[in-house]
Amino acid sequence: MSSSAAGHDCCGGLSNIDFRQADLFVMTWLLGYVDPTEPSFVAAVLTVVFNPLFWNVVARWEQRTRKLSRAFGSPYLACYFLGSSILLLNVLRSHCFTQAMMRQPKMEGLDNHATYFLGLALLGGGLVFVLSSFFALGFTGTFLGDYFGILKEARVTTFPFNVLDNPMYWGSTANYLGWALIPGPAGASGSEARQSHGPAANGAGGPRLRGGSPV
């Protein structure tokens, strides 16, 4: 018997699997809370993936070639240009994220004062970490100045870097999580139109949907 045939016999082969017997309850339950085909959700995912990919690729390209520094005549000007581009991309990402929240379903269990104040606390803590990181590092330290050859005299060890290794990343994550927990504006467009397509609406069981921000 050949090794390939033995391998198929050992595992039974995919042809022996009856996909009709698969339990799709978990997938149906998840899709009751997230509509991955909604355009604003797709846009939010694309910006979340693209932004760090963009600035890491550009920064490493600059580190190898110094073409941005030569084009602007100064590594500082080149760093300011990249930093400004990152800020604009982050504004776009935040806008797409907000639009996605307004158009996605929300767990009714999160519609309470405790969740609201938790969201506010996460937003507040996230802003503290992001802003204190920026002031500790400065503009060039925040926006990849080391790839342009702009280095600090010593490693930054003041707050918040004496608390967390990556306070700006943790702060940004807390910001978005907190913003997601805070209810969106009443009557947000899109979510009500999909409410009748949820699992609970067709009698199949599952979450009840209400307009607002996603989990």
PENOR-V224100 format. One record per residue. N is the residue number from 0. D_LAST is the distance of its C-alpha to the last C-alpha in Angstrom with 1 decimal. Layout:
n=<N	N>
d_last=<D_LAST	D_LAST>
//
This chain:
n=<0	1	2	3	4	5	6	7	8	9	10	11	12	13	14	15	16	17	18	19	20	21	22	23	24	25	26	27	28	29	30	31	32	33	34	35	36	37	38	39	40	41	42	43	44	45	46	47	48	49	50	51	52	53	54	55	56	57	58	59	60	61	62	63	64	65	66	67	68	69	70	71	72	73	74	75	76	77	78	79	80	81	82	83	84	85	86	87	88	89	90	91	92	93	94	95	96	97	98	99	100	101	102	103	104	105	106	107	108	109	110	111	112	113	114	115	116	117	118	119	120	121	122	123	124	125	126	127	128	129	130	131	132	133	134	135	136	137	138	139	140	141	142	143	144	145	146	147	148	149	150	151	152	153	154	155	156	157	158	159	160	161	162	163	164	165	166	167	168	169	170	171	172	173	174	175	176	177	178	179	180	181	182	183	184	185	186	187	188	189	190	191	192	193	194	195	196	197	198	199	200	201	202	203	204	205	206	207	208	209	210	211	212	213	214>
d_last=<52.2	50.3	47.4	45.0	46.1	45.9	42.3	41.3	43.3	41.8	38.2	39.2	38.1	35.1	37.3	37.4	33.7	33.0	29.6	30.0	29.6	26.2	23.5	20.6	18.7	15.9	15.6	15.8	13.1	10.6	12.0	11.4	7.7	8.6	12.0	13.3	16.6	15.5	17.6	15.4	12.7	15.9	17.2	14.3	14.6	18.3	18.5	16.4	18.8	21.9	22.0	22.7	24.8	26.9	27.7	28.5	30.8	32.5	33.1	34.5	36.6	38.0	38.8	40.8	42.5	42.5	42.6	40.2	42.4	45.5	44.2	43.4	46.4	44.4	41.6	40.3	40.2	38.5	35.8	35.3	34.9	32.3	30.5	30.5	29.2	26.3	25.5	25.7	23.4	20.8	21.2	20.7	17.5	16.1	17.2	15.7	12.3	12.7	14.0	11.3	8.8	11.6	12.2	9.1	8.4	6.3	7.0	10.3	10.4	8.4	11.1	13.6	15.6	14.7	11.0	12.5	15.2	13.1	11.4	15.0	16.4	14.2	15.3	18.8	19.1	17.8	20.3	23.0	22.6	22.5	25.4	27.5	27.2	28.3	31.3	32.3	32.3	33.4	32.7	34.4	33.1	29.5	30.0	31.7	35.2	36.3	36.2	38.7	40.9	39.9	39.8	39.7	42.6	40.6	37.2	34.9	34.5	33.8	30.6	27.8	29.2	30.9	27.6	25.4	26.6	24.1	23.0	22.1	19.6	18.1	18.2	16.5	13.6	13.3	13.7	10.8	8.4	10.2	10.2	6.4	6.8	10.0	10.4	11.8	15.5	16.8	17.9	15.8	17.6	16.4	13.8	16.7	18.8	16.6	16.0	19.3	18.4	15.7	16.9	17.6	19.7	22.1	22.8	21.5	19.1	15.4	12.5	13.6	11.9	12.1	12.0	9.6	6.8	3.8	0.0>
//
